[in-house]
Amino acid sequence: MKKLYRTKAFVPNMPWIDNRSPKKVCYLKVSVLKNKVSIKWQDSLSNESMYYIVYRFNGNKIGNINDPNNIIAIIKEKRDKER
């Protein structure tokens, strides 16, 4: 399968279901310990997020979220809304 799909991808918007985008997550916390990065956030219980996409960009430039090579994780939503 890795030969078929070289980059990660996520489910696209489905405008025929509704035209609402999920709201942004809040309480984002990033910490670094011994060269490992930990990212935590909370999402509103009323938000309809199904997946969260984590991107990584090198350097100080603004990253391109349209380039799937920058995706390092796709996380399925949990019921407790805390990651």
C-alpha positions in Angstrom: 0.0 0.0 0.0 2.8 2.4 0.7 3.8 2.3 -3.0 0.2 3.3 -3.9 -0.2 6.1 -1.4 3.0 8.0 -0.7 1.4 10.8 1.3 -1.3 10.9 4.0 -4.7 12.3 3.0 -7.9 13.0 4.7 -11.6 12.9 4.0 -12.6 16.0 1.9 -15.4 18.4 2.8 -18.9 17.1 1.8 -20.9 20.2 0.9 -24.0 18.1 -0.1 -24.3 17.1 3.6 -24.0 20.7 5.0 -21.9 23.7 4.2 -20.5 24.3 7.7 -16.8 24.0 8.5 -15.8 22.8 11.9 -14.7 25.5 14.3 -11.0 25.8 15.3 -9.9 23.9 18.4 -9.0 25.9 21.5 -6.6 25.6 24.4 -3.7 24.5 22.2 -0.6 23.6 24.2 2.7 22.6 22.7 5.6 21.4 24.8 9.1 20.1 24.0 10.9 17.7 26.3 14.1 15.9 25.2 13.7 16.7 21.5 10.1 15.3 21.5 7.1 17.6 20.8 3.8 17.1 22.6 0.6 18.8 21.3 -2.6 18.9 23.3 -5.9 20.7 22.5 -9.5 20.8 23.4 -12.5 20.9 21.1 -16.0 22.1 21.8 -18.5 19.3 22.4 -20.8 21.1 19.9 -18.1 21.0 17.2 -18.7 18.4 14.5 -15.0 17.6 13.9 -14.3 14.0 12.8 -10.6 14.2 12.2 -7.7 16.4 13.2 -4.7 17.0 10.9 -1.3 17.7 12.3 1.2 19.4 10.0 4.9 19.9 10.4 6.8 22.7 8.7 10.6 23.3 8.8 12.1 26.7 9.4 10.4 30.0 10.0 8.4 30.3 6.8 4.7 30.0 6.7 3.8 26.4 5.8 1.6 25.1 3.0 -1.3 23.1 4.3 -2.3 22.2 0.8 0.9 20.0 0.4 0.1 16.5 1.9 3.9 16.0 2.4 3.5 18.3 5.4 1.0 16.1 7.2 2.6 14.1 10.0 -0.6 12.7 11.6 -4.3 12.3 11.1 -6.1 11.8 14.4 -9.7 10.5 14.6 -12.0 12.4 16.9 -12.5 11.0 20.4 -15.7 11.4 22.4 -14.1 13.2 25.4 -12.9 16.0 23.0 -9.5 16.3 24.7 -6.4 14.9 22.9 
